Amino acid sequence: MAGEPWNRVNIAFPGAVSCVRVHFNSTTDACVKSLLVKNGKVLQLLRSEILQTEVRVLYELLYILNNSYRGNKTFKGLKQVEQCINRLKNMKLDVALQELTELCPNRIQRGLSITAGVCELPSQPMLEWLCLKVLGAAKLMSCTLNRCSRTFSLTKQQMKWEEFIILNMVITSLLSRLWVISRGILVSLSSLYQQLLELLRPVADAQPMPFLTDFPLPADMLQFLGPSDGAVRKVKEDVGVTVERAICLDAGMKPFLKVFRDFTEGKSFEQKSHKADRKLKFKKQMGEAASFTDMASHLEEIIPWCESQKMEKEKRFLNFLHLKCQRMKCLEAAGYSVQRRLRTFRQEACWALSPQGSVPKSCRSYAATRRHNRLRTHFQSLRSRIKSSTLRTGVKKTRLKRQRKRTESGPSVDDRKKRTMGNLSPALQTSGCDDDIDDIFASVGF
């Protein structure tokens, strides 16, 4: 590959003339017009401010990580992406395409050339030289896409390991944008190459001056890149979605991947079905257990199975129940009646194998239960103290309110009654409250 003429930074410029006079008609006019449109799209992408900004961000990122991140695989992947971008710059593809724009006639010149029947167009050596440039740039963009995808996968793996989270997020976003831009350049280069071949045919027929004698130009870009690289022009997603979905770029591998996917899905379904059957069997054994000795044997069988299935939560609850089961075995062996406790224990074991909702009280440890009761007692005493304090405060407020009313409204009813009693005769004062009204008037003299 290193000896191929397109795989060079500086492709030797042909020594022949750049323009030739050829027969010009409406078909040639449409071909030149389409070539200029495709060429303008490639130049717009190569000179876009978005691409230049992303390249500057890449340079700054590599400069910051040069010392502390040098041995990391992600850093090496970023360096490879940088090498592809630098090689594209050194190719000076934009200069060559700008020269093509200047050599092709503009709209006014094409109109006059149709009337005259002849026009000056880029020569065969010039067009073949441009085809080599475009082929090299397309291969370089394909390599850039592969480097971005590989580095993205490494960065995603580090994020799963929870290493350098913020840095890896910056790198993944940068790689996604570079991947999308590189794919757009690759698609535009493919269209431009087809238009160059379309214009090369009439020019070579008019004045044949072959420049490439040892290297035949491929018929299309797909033939040059191969099916794996050529399929990237059909993808409408960024590198993140592409890596996530693991899109197969080789059409020959699709049948094998389909078989592997079906086998994996079937295996996963069988594993889930086996796990459900095992749980159902254990629950049935728990329901048929007649003693805590049988319970202990079933638990000793199911706990290693939970560990092999990586069911850590279920394993933790079952271990706790196994300890309780050992204590109940001792009571059962001593002759105590544990049938009521056995029924409750069955329910606990079934819940522990498929824990859903809150933890039952019977499955809590003694320390957790005691801590819960202590907190509950503390809150109850605190509530009662707050309630009694509120009542005392209310009584004090009521008393203060009554005293204020007495001060504001003058003497109270009791005070007026005492004053009236003081104005009466001593006989009336000494008379009891239970005396008849006639005795009261008789004492006064009526």
KETI-774576 format. One record per residue (C-alpha): x, y, z; residue in three letters. Coordinates in steps of 0.5 Angstrom, whole numbers, padded with zeros to 4 digits, always signed. Layout:
BEGIN
XYZala ...
This chain:
BEGIN
+0000+0000+0000met +0006+0005+0001ala +0008+0004-0006gly +0001+0006-0009glu +0001+0013-0012pro -0005+0016-0008trp -0001+0014-0002asn +0003+0020-0002arg +0003+0027+0002val +0006+0030-0004asn +0004+0027-0011ile +0008+0029-0017ala +0005+0034-0021phe +0004+0032-0028pro +0009+0036-0033gly +0004+0037-0039ala -0001+0043-0040val -0006+0044-0035ser -0012+0046-0040cys -0014+0043-0047val -0019+0045-0052arg -0024+0040-0053val -0031+0040-0056his -0037+0043-0052phe -0044+0042-0052asn -0050+0041-0047ser -0048+0035-0044thr -0041+0037-0043thr -0044+0043-0040asp -0048+0039-0035ala -0042+0035-0033cys -0038+0041-0031val -0043+0045-0028lys -0044+0038-0023ser -0037+0038-0022leu -0036+0045-0020leu -0042+0044-0015val -0039+0038-0012lys -0032+0041-0011asn -0035+0047-0008gly -0038+0042-0003lys -0032+0039-0001val -0028+0046-0001leu -0034+0048+0004gln -0033+0042+0009leu -0025+0043+0009leu -0025+0050+0010arg -0031+0050+0015ser -0030+0054+0022glu -0033+0048+0025ile -0028+0043+0023leu -0022+0048+0025gln -0025+0049+0032thr -0025+0042+0033glu -0018+0041+0031val -0016+0046+0035arg -0020+0043+0041val -0016+0036+0039leu -0009+0040+0039tyr -0011+0043+0046glu -0013+0037+0049leu -0007+0033+0047leu -0002+0039+0049tyr -0005+0038+0056ile -0005+0031+0057leu +0002+0030+0054asn +0005+0029+0061asn +0000+0026+0065ser -0004+0022+0060tyr +0002+0019+0056arg +0001+0012+0057gly -0006+0011+0057asn -0009+0008+0051lys -0014+0013+0050thr -0009+0018+0049phe -0005+0014+0044lys -0012+0013+0040gly -0013+0021+0040leu -0005+0022+0037lys -0007+0017+0031gln -0013+0021+0030val -0009+0028+0030glu -0004+0024+0025gln -0009+0023+0020cys -0012+0030+0021ile -0004+0033+0020asn -0003+0029+0014arg -0010+0031+0011leu -0007+0038+0012lys +0000+0037+0009asn -0004+0034+0003met -0006+0041+0001lys -0012+0038-0002leu -0016+0045-0002asp -0011+0048-0006val -0011+0043-0011ala -0019+0043-0011leu -0019+0051-0012gln -0014+0050-0018glu -0019+0046-0021leu -0025+0051-0020thr -0020+0056-0023glu -0019+0052-0029leu -0026+0050-0030cys -0030+0055-0034pro -0036+0059-0030asn -0043+0060-0032arg -0042+0066-0037ile -0036+0062-0041gln -0040+0056-0041arg -0046+0059-0045gly -0041+0062-0050leu -0037+0056-0051ser -0044+0052-0052ile -0045+0057-0058thr -0038+0057-0060ala -0038+0049-0060gly -0031+0049-0056val -0028+0050-0049cys -0022+0050-0045glu -0022+0044-0040leu -0017+0041-0035pro -0013+0036-0039ser -0013+0029-0038gln -0006+0029-0034pro -0009+0034-0029met -0016+0031-0028leu -0012+0024-0027glu -0007+0028-0022trp -0014+0030-0018leu -0017+0023-0018cys -0010+0021-0014leu -0011+0027-0009lys -0018+0025-0008val -0017+0018-0007leu -0012+0019-0002gly -0016+0024+0002ala -0022+0019+0002ala -0017+0013+0004lys -0015+0018+0010leu -0022+0020+0012met -0024+0012+0012ser -0018+0011+0017cys -0020+0017+0021thr -0027+0014+0022leu -0024+0008+0024asn -0019+0011+0029arg -0025+0015+0032cys -0029+0009+0033ser -0023+0005+0036arg -0022+0011+0041thr -0029+0012+0043phe -0030+0005+0045ser -0023+0005+0049leu -0026+0012+0052thr -0033+0008+0054lys -0030+0003+0057gln -0026+0007+0062gln -0033+0011+0063met -0035+0004+0065lys -0030+0003+0070trp -0031+0010+0073glu -0024+0013+0071glu -0024+0020+0069phe -0031+0021+0068ile -0031+0029+0066ile -0025+0028+0061leu -0028+0022+0058asn -0034+0026+0057met -0030+0031+0053val -0026+0026+0049ile -0033+0022+0047thr -0036+0029+0045ser -0030+0031+0041leu -0029+0024+0037leu -0037+0024+0035ser -0036+0031+0032arg -0030+0029+0029leu -0033+0023+0026trp -0039+0026+0023val -0035+0031+0020ile -0030+0026+0017ser -0036+0022+0014arg -0039+0028+0011gly -0032+0029+0008ile -0032+0022+0005leu -0039+0022+0002val -0037+0029-0001ser -0030+0026-0004leu -0034+0020-0007ser -0039+0024-0011ser -0033+0029-0013leu -0029+0023-0016tyr -0035+0020-0020gln -0036+0027-0023gln -0028+0027-0024leu -0029+0021-0028leu -0035+0023-0032glu -0031+0029-0034leu -0025+0025-0036leu -0028+0021-0041arg -0029+0026-0046pro -0023+0030-0045val -0019+0024-0046ala -0023+0022-0052asp -0021+0029-0055ala -0014+0030-0053gln -0011+0023-0050pro -0005+0025-0046met -0005+0019-0040pro -0001+0021-0034phe -0002+0014-0030leu +0001+0008-0034thr +0002+0003-0028asp -0004+0005-0024phe -0011+0004-0027pro -0017+0009-0023leu -0022+0005-0020pro -0029+0005-0023ala -0032+0008-0016asp -0030+0010-0009met -0034+0003-0006leu -0029-0001-0011gln -0023+0003-0008phe -0025+0003-0001leu -0028-0004+0000gly -0035-0006+0003pro -0033-0005+0010ser -0031+0002+0009asp -0036+0004+0004gly -0042+0002+0008ala -0040+0008+0012val -0043+0013+0007arg -0050+0010+0009lys -0050+0011+0016val -0054+0017+0019lys -0052+0017+0026glu -0046+0019+0030asp -0040+0015+0032val -0043+0014+0039gly -0050+0011+0037val -0045+0007+0032thr -0041+0004+0037val -0047+0002+0042glu -0051-0001+0036arg -0044-0005+0034ala -0046-0004+0026ile -0043-0009+0022cys -0040-0006+0016leu -0038-0012+0013asp -0044-0015+0009ala -0041-0022+0009gly -0041-0023+0016met -0048-0021+0017lys -0051-0028+0017pro -0046-0031+0022phe -0047-0025+0027leu -0055-0026+0026lys -0054-0034+0028val -0049-0031+0034phe -0055-0026+0036arg -0060-0031+0036asp -0056-0036+0040phe -0054-0031+0045thr -0062-0029+0045glu -0064-0036+0046gly -0059-0038+0051lys -0061-0032+0055ser -0068-0034+0055phe -0066-0041+0057glu -0062-0038+0063gln -0068-0034+0065lys -0073-0039+0065ser -0068-0044+0069his -0067-0039+0074lys -0075-0038+0075ala -0076-0046+0075asp -0071-0046+0080arg -0074-0041+0085lys -0081-0044+0084leu -0078-0051+0086lys -0075-0048+0092phe -0081-0044+0094lys -0085-0051+0093lys -0080-0054+0098gln -0081-0049+0103met -0088-0050+0103gly -0087-0058+0104glu -0082-0057+0109ala -0084-0060+0116ala -0079-0058+0120ser -0073-0053+0121phe -0068-0059+0120thr -0071-0059+0113asp -0071-0052+0112met -0064-0052+0114ala -0062-0057+0109ser -0066-0053+0103his -0063-0047+0105leu -0056-0050+0105glu -0057-0052+0098glu -0060-0045+0095ile -0055-0041+0098ile -0049-0043+0093pro -0054-0043+0087trp -0055-0036+0089cys -0048-0034+0089glu -0047-0037+0083ser -0052-0033+0079gln -0049-0027+0083lys -0056-0026+0086met -0052-0022+0092glu -0059-0019+0095lys -0062-0026+0095glu -0056-0029+0098lys -0055-0024+0104arg -0063-0025+0106phe -0062-0033+0106leu -0056-0033+0110asn -0059-0029+0115phe -0065-0034+0115leu -0060-0039+0115his -0058-0037+0122leu -0065-0036+0125lys -0066-0043+0122cys -0060-0046+0126gln -0063-0043+0133arg -0070-0045+0131met -0067-0052+0130lys -0064-0052+0137cys -0071-0050+0140leu -0074-0056+0136glu -0069-0061+0138ala -0071-0059+0146ala -0078-0061+0145gly -0081-0054+0144tyr -0087-0053+0139ser -0085-0049+0133val -0090-0050+0128gln -0093-0043+0129arg -0086-0040+0128arg -0085-0045+0122leu -0091-0042+0118arg -0088-0035+0119thr -0081-0038+0117phe -0084-0041+0110arg -0087-0034+0108gln -0080-0030+0110glu -0076-0035+0106ala -0080-0034+0100cys -0080-0027+0100trp -0072-0027+0101ala -0071-0031+0094leu -0075-0026+0091ser -0075-0019+0095pro -0080-0014+0093gln -0083-0008+0097gly -0080-0007+0104ser -0077-0012+0108val -0081-0016+0113pro -0080-0014+0121lys -0079-0022+0122ser -0073-0021+0117cys -0069-0015+0120arg -0064-0017+0125ser -0064-0016+0132tyr -0060-0010+0132ala -0064-0006+0127ala -0070-0008+0131thr -0067-0005+0137arg -0065+0001+0134arg -0072+0002+0131his -0075+0001+0137asn -0071+0006+0141arg -0072+0011+0136leu -0079+0010+0136arg -0079+0011+0144thr -0075+0017+0143his -0080+0020+0138phe -0086+0018+0143gln -0083+0021+0149ser -0081+0028+0145leu -0088+0028+0142arg -0091+0028+0149ser -0086+0033+0152arg -0088+0038+0146ile -0095+0036+0147lys -0095+0038+0155ser -0091+0044+0154ser -0096+0046+0149thr -0102+0045+0154leu -0098+0049+0159arg -0097+0055+0155thr -0104+0055+0153gly -0106+0055+0160val -0101+0061+0161lys -0104+0065+0155lys -0111+0064+0158thr -0110+0067+0165arg -0106+0073+0162leu -0112+0074+0157lys -0117+0074+0163arg -0112+0079+0167gln -0112+0084+0161arg -0120+0083+0161lys -0121+0085+0168arg -0116+0091+0168thr -0119+0094+0161glu -0126+0093+0163ser -0126+0096+0170gly -0128+0092+0177pro -0131+0085+0175ser -0138+0082+0177val -0135+0079+0184asp -0132+0086+0186asp -0138+0090+0185arg -0142+0084+0189lys -0137+0085+0194lys -0138+0093+0194arg -0146+0092+0194thr -0145+0087+0200met -0141+0092+0204gly -0146+0098+0203asn -0152+0093+0206leu -0153+0093+0214ser -0149+0088+0218pro -0155+0084+0219ala -0156+0083+0212leu -0149+0082+0211gln -0149+0076+0216thr -0155+0073+0213ser -0154+0067+0209gly -0154+0067+0202cys -0160+0061+0203asp -0165+0066+0207asp -0172+0067+0204asp -0173+0074+0200ile -0178+0076+0206asp -0173+0075+0211asp -0168+0080+0208ile -0174+0085+0207phe -0176+0084+0214ala -0169+0085+0217ser -0169+0092+0213val -0175+0094+0216gly -0180+0093+0211phe 
